[in-house]
Amino acid sequence: MPPLGDMRRHYWLVLDMARLAGVDLVAAFRDGRIDNKSWAAMVASCRMCGDVELSLIHISEPTRLGMIS
């Protein structure tokens, strides 16, 4: 199994990807729509991804990859 990515980096990647999808994770957490376990699972899943560079492209150039028209 490859090593997990940096926790802080992936925390911010999760927030940025959610924002691009129109989701406010902080508000969802505050309102009780997601809990600590769900938030941690999202970050853990992101940390296991082997294609961080593609996520960074999505975040920096969402129209290039068709995420936003």
C-alpha positions as a printed Julia matrix, in Angstrom:
69×3 Matrix{Float64}:
   0.0    0.0     0.0
   1.43   3.41   -0.93
   1.92   5.95    1.86
  -0.98   8.28    2.61
  -0.75  11.88    1.5
  -0.3   14.78    3.89
  -3.4   15.19    6.05
  -3.49  18.99    5.95
  -3.05  19.12    2.2
  -5.87  16.66    1.65
  -8.14  18.42    4.14
  -7.89  21.54    1.97
  -8.25  19.52   -1.25
 -11.52  18.04    0.07
 -12.82  21.51    0.92
 -11.82  22.9    -2.48
 -13.33  20.01   -4.43
 -16.56  20.28   -2.43
 -16.68  24.02   -3.1
 -16.37  23.36   -6.84
 -19.29  20.95   -6.55
 -21.33  23.62   -4.81
 -21.1   22.02   -1.37
 -20.2   23.96    1.78
 -18.75  21.25    4.01
 -18.23  23.6     6.93
 -21.91  24.58    6.89
 -22.93  20.93    6.46
 -20.85  19.99    9.5
 -22.13  22.9    11.54
 -25.74  22.02   10.65
 -25.24  18.36   11.56
 -25.64  17.04    8.0
 -22.21  15.41    8.25
 -20.41  14.24   11.36
 -16.77  13.88   12.4
 -16.61  10.32   11.12
 -17.94  11.28    7.67
 -15.59  14.24    7.39
 -12.61  12.09    8.42
 -13.62   9.44    5.88
 -13.65  12.04    3.09
 -10.16  13.23    3.99
  -8.89   9.64    4.37
 -10.29   8.75    0.96
  -8.6   11.76   -0.58
  -5.31  10.84    1.12
  -5.43   7.39   -0.5
  -5.87   8.79   -4.01
  -2.86   8.38   -6.24
  -3.77  11.25   -8.57
  -3.46  14.42   -6.53
  -2.2   16.33   -9.55
  -5.5   15.77  -11.37
  -7.38  17.15   -8.36
  -5.13  20.21   -8.38
  -5.91  20.74  -12.08
  -9.65  20.45  -11.35
  -9.3   23.08   -8.64
  -7.1   25.47  -10.58
  -8.72  25.04  -14.01
 -12.27  23.7   -13.54
 -13.47  24.76  -17.01
 -10.59  22.92  -18.71
 -11.79  19.59  -17.4
 -15.5   20.26  -17.76
 -16.35  20.65  -14.08
 -17.76  24.12  -14.66
 -19.1   25.36  -17.97
